[in-house]
Amino acid sequence: MKRAELVKQLELVQPAVADTNLVLVNTCFVFKDKSISANNEKIAIVSKGGVGTTPFAVSGVALLGLLQNSHAEEVDFKVTDESVVIKTGKSVFKLPYFKETEFMFEEPKEKWVNVVNLSDGLLNEIGICLTTVSSDESKPAFLGVCFNFEGKKLVLFSTDGDAITRCATTAVTEGGGIYTVPTGFCEALLKIALSTETSQGKLMINENWAKAVLNNGYTIYGRMILNNKPVDHQQVMDESLKKGTQFVALPLGLDDALARARVLADPESLPTSMTVKGGKLQLWTTTHMGDIKDELNIKGHPDAEAIVHASLIHRSLKISDQMAILEGVTAYKHGGVLQIVANIGA
């Protein structure tokens, strides 16, 4: 088979290879007659296209590293009693392997409570929610994207404690319920969809698993995050954002002004002051390295003042075209997307 094509395929399956040796077979790529897969107990990825030989599992790090550092066009596999023999050009590699009886993962055959069609729009909204997920293992409710099925509508939420995001999707479903889908699953889905230029397929969810089946032959599984204390994201947003809050267009030059503020603010996580008065927005950052002050025109916004982390505000500009500055938060929106960022000291 073509080495370059196999490398690309393995690189897309690789996020499901475990990075610890707790269960050795989970650190492997699993080759079957018609599939290549990996499973790290949090996510699993299955790709169509095996190597047409006896099923085996070999070290993911070793196999992918060897193939990436070869320039041969073809690669061949042969399973012997002692090892998997891999030939690429004039190079021959012999790797120990696990037999099929030692494989750990079986694709779950379950009833799916919710099924939605994947699309460019839904994948983009999942990506937006990933900007405000947390990596703090002590807060399971923050560790993924919350899929909130309200009747036939799907609303996505995420929060990292500093900011919260809501995306009102156009996806249609017959199911219901609230599920925290792991970050790793969402990241793998977006990576595969982007790399293969495929956004069409199905997304299925129940209380145990999330499953995405792309039309290009890739299937991604994510074990649902156990969350006994779910966050009421909408309530948090309602408490943070006053009814009738006035949003205005992003001021011209705000992106560059925040980039300048971050030069001084980011190294020591220092604050930036944002003040609106008389149609002008002033940004002021002061540190031991110096001061930066910018003044921009901001049309239609009432006078206001906020103390913020410039890095968090800068992040939100990428998904918005309108903003509002309040005493406790700043808020950003575009279409069905709303992101709220807590001010310092709020």
Secondary structure, 3 states (H helix, E strand, C coil): CEHHHHHHHHHHHHHHCCCCCCCHHHHEEEECCCEEEEECCCEEEEEECCCCCCCEEEEHHHHHHHHHCCCCCECEEEECCCCEEEEECCEEEEECCECHHHCCCCCCCCCCCEEEEECHHHHHHHHHHHHHCCCCCCCHHHCEEEEEEECCEEEEEEECCCEEEEEEEEEECCCCEEEEEEHHHHHHHHHHHHHHCCCCEEEEECCCEEEEEECCCEEEEEECCCCCCCCCHHHHHHHHCCCCCCCEECCCCHHHHHHHHHHHHHHHCCCEEEEEECCEEEEEEEECCEEEEEEEECCCCCCEEEEECHHHHHHHHCCCCEEEECCCEEEEEECCEEEEEECCCC
